[in-house]
Amino acid sequence: MTQPKKKIPIKQTLKGLGIGVAIGLCYAGTLLAVPELRSFLITQMDERGFIFFMVCWMSAMLICVAAFFVQIIIHEAGHLICGLATGFRMVSFRVANIILVRHDDGWQFGRFSIAGTGGQCLMEPAIDHLKDAHNMPYAWYLAGGVIANMATAIVAIVILCLHVAGVVMSCILAMMALTGVYLAITNGIPMKIGGVANDGDNIRTLRHDTEARRLLWIQLKANAVYTRGIRFCDMPQEWFYASEDADVGNYLYATIIGMRASREIENFDFEAAYTDLRRLRAAGSRLLELLQMETACELLLPAIILHRPRYEIEAIMDQKTEQYARTYAHYMLSRAVTVYVIERFIKRDKAATEKALQQFEKMASRYPTKGEQRSCMELMDYLQTLNDEDYAIN
């Protein structure tokens, strides 16, 4: 297939440059605004030369990166504390690709990652029935991260103003203040970043929309029981209802329909799953890019089982989607299944298929989300019963 030439996204490039310049100016301004740091940098540059100045400057940048990472942990801890304070129960706590999961019989560390997120604290609502979902106390849980980041930044600024810290500690405090304010603003002021609603935007939406509260409750509750080992097909059917006129461009509805498709695959109802996933795929660019990638990966197997033509399979699993699947096959068991399906039924590479199976089995043995573990293992057992020649793409 001849790949069409990609247009250079000029607006996105300029926007990225603008953001980079703004961050750079804030970084420089933060350093120069602290008297101890300003005096140190200017004096040392005069005494030891420009090279020493640049070493100090780059060291400050490394401290800034470390401070950002710490503020992500603080942000997620804020969600956790405020969630616990309002009756939520912890499900999982993730920073980068390290995740801590709470099960009925204890805690488990594992590896997991979601594109576009640096961390995530997922909790389970104390409300146990869908009919009461509109009463879910969401605001403090969602605002907890912003509160924690801003509180940390204020403490750092107060200590800086007291002029009691040395040069290194002043640099650490300055970077904690800068990154804390940055995360508080980008998460607290209602906006969508890359099409994804931030905490502030979610709070604003949920305040006025009881249906959105219902959908959020379903997602949080379904994720909680899925993590503990209950498959989607064993959850109440009413959780996965979405009317025919539901706006699938809305990520809340799209997530529910995606869960329903996973439920149908668990029941080996590939026709129904194909229909739901095609409905999501028809939303095109109105769907978040992450959901576009996940939809394509989930759609691949139903399309193969239903003997869809090769051109459709290639359109589903294009180069970008395949790269996504291969990247996250190291963190998500469902994407490890996707890679196995690609190697076996599309590439028809026996050695690569065996390697993908071994990777799947190794990951499955220690996977933290027990519902996904059960679902994927049963699906893999089903795939072993299929004849290659009946389903391989010619």
C-alpha positions in Angstrom: 0.0 0.0 0.0 1.3 3.5 -0.9 1.2 5.7 2.2 -0.1 9.2 1.6 2.3 12.0 2.3 1.8 13.6 5.7 1.2 17.3 5.9 3.5 19.2 8.3 1.3 20.3 11.2 2.4 24.0 11.2 -0.1 25.2 13.8 0.8 22.4 16.2 4.5 23.0 15.6 4.2 26.7 16.4 2.0 26.0 19.4 4.6 23.5 20.7 7.4 26.1 20.2 5.3 28.7 22.0 4.7 26.5 24.9 8.4 25.6 25.0 9.5 29.2 25.0 6.9 30.1 27.7 8.2 27.2 29.9 11.8 28.3 29.3 11.0 31.9 30.3 9.3 30.7 33.4 12.2 28.5 34.2 14.7 31.3 33.8 12.5 33.8 35.6 12.1 31.4 38.5 15.9 31.0 39.0 16.6 34.7 38.6 13.8 35.8 40.9 15.5 34.0 43.9 18.2 36.3 45.2 20.4 33.4 46.4 20.4 31.8 43.0 20.7 35.0 41.0 23.7 36.0 43.0 25.3 32.6 42.8 24.9 32.3 39.0 26.2 35.8 38.2 29.1 35.6 40.7 30.2 32.1 39.6 30.0 33.0 35.9 32.4 35.9 36.6 34.8 33.9 38.7 34.7 30.5 37.0 33.6 31.2 33.5 30.8 30.4 31.2 31.3 26.6 31.2 30.8 26.4 35.0 27.7 28.6 34.6 26.2 26.2 32.0 27.0 23.2 34.2 25.0 24.8 37.0 22.3 25.8 34.6 21.9 22.3 33.3 22.0 20.9 36.9 19.1 23.2 37.7 17.2 21.8 34.7 17.7 18.2 36.0 16.4 19.4 39.4 13.4 20.8 37.5 12.7 17.5 35.9 13.0 15.7 39.2 10.7 18.2 40.8 8.1 17.7 38.1 8.2 14.0 38.8 7.8 14.6 42.5 4.9 16.9 41.9 3.1 14.2 39.8 3.4 11.9 42.9 2.1 14.7 45.1 -0.8 15.4 42.6 -1.9 11.8 42.7 -1.5 11.6 46.5 -3.8 14.7 46.7 -6.4 12.8 44.8 -5.9 9.8 47.1 -6.2 11.8 50.3 -9.2 13.9 49.3 -10.9 10.8 47.8 -10.4 8.8 51.1 -11.7 11.8 53.0 -14.9 11.8 51.1 -15.6 8.1 51.3 -13.8 6.7 48.2 -11.8 3.5 48.4 -8.4 3.2 46.8 -8.1 0.9 43.7 -4.7 1.7 42.2 -2.0 4.3 42.4 0.3 4.8 39.4 3.3 7.0 38.7 4.9 6.6 35.2 4.6 2.8 34.6 4.8 1.7 38.2 1.5 0.8 39.7 0.3 -0.2 43.2 -3.0 -2.1 43.1 -5.2 -2.9 46.0 -6.9 -6.4 46.0 -9.1 -8.1 48.5 -6.2 -10.2 49.7 -3.6 -7.5 49.8 -1.4 -5.2 47.7 0.4 -5.8 44.4 3.1 -3.9 42.5 3.1 -4.1 38.8 3.9 -2.3 35.5 1.1 -0.5 33.6 1.0 2.6 31.5 -1.6 4.7 29.6 -0.5 6.9 26.7 -0.5 10.6 27.6 -0.6 10.2 31.4 2.3 10.6 33.8 0.3 9.1 36.7 -3.1 8.2 37.9 -5.0 7.5 41.2 -8.1 5.5 40.6 -10.7 5.0 43.3 -14.0 3.3 43.9 -17.1 5.3 44.9 -18.6 4.3 48.3 -22.0 4.5 46.6 -22.8 0.9 45.5 -25.9 1.3 43.4 -26.3 2.9 40.0 -29.6 4.6 41.0 -27.7 6.6 43.5 -24.8 7.6 41.3 -25.9 11.2 41.0 -25.1 11.6 44.7 -21.5 10.6 44.3 -19.2 13.2 46.0 -16.8 13.9 43.1 -15.5 17.4 43.7 -12.9 16.9 46.4 -11.6 13.7 44.8 -11.1 15.5 41.5 -9.7 18.7 43.0 -7.3 16.9 45.4 -4.4 16.9 43.0 -4.6 20.7 42.3 -4.9 21.4 46.0 -1.8 19.3 46.8 0.3 20.9 44.0 -0.7 24.4 45.0 -0.1 23.8 48.7 3.4 22.4 48.0 4.2 25.4 45.8 3.1 27.9 48.5 5.1 26.2 51.2 8.2 26.3 48.9 7.6 30.0 48.1 7.3 30.8 51.8 10.5 29.1 52.7 12.3 30.9 49.8 11.0 34.2 51.1 12.5 33.5 54.5 16.0 33.3 52.9 17.1 30.5 55.2 18.0 27.9 52.5 21.3 27.5 50.8 21.9 27.5 47.0 21.1 23.9 46.3 18.0 23.8 48.5 16.9 27.2 47.1 17.1 25.7 43.6 15.1 22.6 44.7 12.4 24.8 46.4 12.3 27.1 43.3 11.7 24.2 41.0 9.1 22.7 43.3 7.3 26.0 43.3 7.5 26.4 39.5 6.3 22.8 38.7 3.6 22.9 41.4 2.1 26.1 40.1 2.3 24.7 36.5 0.4 21.5 37.4 -2.1 23.4 39.5 -2.9 25.7 36.6 -3.0 23.1 33.8 -5.2 20.8 35.9 -7.3 23.4 37.8 -8.3 25.9 35.2 -11.1 24.2 33.2 -9.7 23.3 29.8 -9.1 20.4 27.4 -5.5 19.4 26.8 -5.1 17.3 23.6 -8.8 16.8 23.7 -8.7 15.4 27.2 -10.7 17.3 29.9 -8.6 18.2 32.9 -9.7 18.0 36.6 -11.2 21.5 36.5 -13.2 20.8 33.4 -14.5 17.6 34.7 -15.7 19.3 37.9 -17.4 21.9 35.9 -19.2 19.3 33.7 -20.2 17.1 36.6 -21.6 20.0 38.6 -24.3 20.6 36.0 -24.7 17.1 34.3 -26.2 14.2 36.3 -25.8 11.9 33.3 -22.1 12.6 33.3 -22.0 11.7 37.0 -23.7 8.4 36.2 -21.2 7.6 33.5 -18.3 8.5 35.7 -19.7 6.3 38.5 -20.0 3.4 36.1 -16.4 3.8 34.9 -15.0 4.0 38.4 -17.1 1.2 39.7 -16.4 -1.1 36.7 -12.7 -0.4 36.9 -12.7 -1.3 40.6 -14.4 -4.6 40.3 -12.5 -5.4 37.1 -9.2 -4.8 39.0 -10.4 -7.3 41.7 -11.1 -10.0 39.1 -14.7 -9.6 37.9 -14.9 -9.6 34.1 -17.1 -7.2 32.2 -19.4 -10.0 31.2 -20.1 -10.7 34.9 -21.0 -7.2 35.7 -24.6 -5.9 35.6 -25.8 -5.3 32.0 -27.4 -2.0 32.9 -23.9 -0.5 33.5 -23.1 -0.7 29.7 -26.3 0.9 28.3 -25.8 3.8 25.9 -28.7 5.0 23.7 -28.4 4.9 19.9 -28.2 8.7 19.8 -25.5 9.0 22.4 -22.7 11.3 21.4 -19.8 8.8 21.0 -17.5 11.8 20.6 -17.9 12.3 24.3 -15.2 10.3 26.0 -17.6 9.3 28.8 -20.0 7.6 26.4 -17.2 6.3 24.3 -15.6 4.6 27.3 -18.9 2.9 28.2 -19.4 1.6 24.6 -15.7 0.4 24.6 -16.3 -1.5 27.8 -19.5 -3.0 26.3 -17.5 -4.2 23.3 -14.9 -5.8 25.6 -17.9 -7.5 27.4 -19.1 -8.8 24.1 -15.7 -10.2 23.2 -15.6 -11.9 26.6 -18.8 -13.6 25.6 -17.4 -14.4 22.1 -20.1 -12.3 20.5 -17.8 -10.9 17.9 -20.7 -9.6 15.7 -21.9 -7.3 18.5 -18.4 -6.2 19.4 -17.7 -5.4 15.7 -20.8 -3.3 15.5 -20.1 -1.3 18.7 -16.4 -0.8 17.8 -17.3 0.4 14.2 -19.7 2.8 15.8 -16.8 4.3 17.9 -14.5 4.3 14.9 -17.0 6.2 12.9 -16.6 9.1 15.3 -13.2 9.7 13.7 -11.2 12.6 15.0 -14.0 13.5 17.5 -12.8 10.6 19.5 -9.7 11.1 21.8 -6.6 9.8 20.1 -6.0 7.3 22.9 -9.6 5.9 22.4 -9.0 5.8 18.6 -5.9 3.6 19.2 -7.7 1.4 21.7 -10.7 1.0 19.5 -8.6 0.0 16.5 -6.7 -2.6 18.6 -10.0 -4.0 20.0 -11.6 -4.1 16.6 -8.8 -6.1 15.0 -9.8 -9.5 16.4 -13.6 -9.3 15.6 -12.7 -8.2 12.1 -10.5 -11.2 11.6 -12.9 -13.6 13.2 -15.7 -12.3 10.9 -13.4 -12.7 7.8 -13.4 -9.0 6.9 -11.4 -8.2 3.7 -7.7 -7.5 3.9 -8.0 -3.8 3.0 -10.3 -3.3 6.0 -7.8 -5.1 8.3 -5.0 -2.9 7.0 -7.0 0.2 7.5 -7.7 -0.9 11.1 -4.1 -1.9 11.9 -2.2 0.8 10.1 1.5 1.6 10.9 0.7 4.1 13.7 -1.8 1.7 15.5 0.5 -1.2 15.2 3.3 0.8 16.8 1.0 1.8 19.6 0.0 -1.9 20.1 3.7 -3.0 20.2 4.7 -0.2 22.6 2.0 -0.9 25.1 2.2 -4.7 24.8 4.9 -4.3 27.5 2.4 -2.8 29.9 -1.2 -3.9 28.9 -2.1 -7.5 28.6 -4.9 -6.8 26.1 -2.3 -5.2 23.8 -0.1 -8.2 24.2 -3.0 -10.2 22.8 -3.2 -7.7 19.9 0.5 -8.2 19.0 -0.1 -12.0 19.1 -3.0 -11.6 16.7 -0.9 -9.5 14.4 2.0 -11.9 14.3 -0.2 -15.0 13.8 -3.0 -13.9 11.5 -1.6 -10.9 9.6 2.2 -11.3 9.5 1.9 -15.2 9.6 5.3 -15.3 11.3 5.6 -18.5 13.4 8.7 -17.5 15.3 7.3 -14.0 16.1 4.0 -15.6 17.1 5.7 -17.9 19.6 7.7 -15.0 21.0 4.5 -13.0 21.4 2.8 -15.9 23.2 5.8 -16.3 25.6 5.6 -12.5 26.3 1.9 -12.8 27.0 2.3 -15.8 29.3 5.1 -14.0 31.3 3.1 -10.9 31.7 -0.2 -12.7 32.5 1.5 -14.5 35.5 2.0 -11.3 37.4 -0.5 -8.9 35.9 -2.1 -6.6 38.5 -5.6 -6.1 36.9 -7.2 -9.5 37.7 -10.3 -9.0 35.5 -8.2 -8.3 32.5 -5.9 -11.2 33.4 -8.9 -13.6 33.4 -10.4 -12.2 30.3 -7.2 -12.2 28.2 -6.2 -15.7 29.3 -9.6 -17.1 28.3 -9.4 -15.3 25.0 -6.0 -16.6 24.4 -7.2 -20.2 25.2 -9.9 -19.6 22.6 -7.4 -18.4 20.0 -5.4 -21.6 20.5 -8.4 -23.6 19.2 -8.5 -21.7 15.9 -7.0 -23.0 12.7 -4.5 -20.7 11.1 -5.6 -21.3 7.6 -9.2 -20.5 8.4 -8.5 -17.0 9.8 -5.1 -15.9 8.5 -5.3 -12.9 6.3 -4.2 -13.8 2.7 
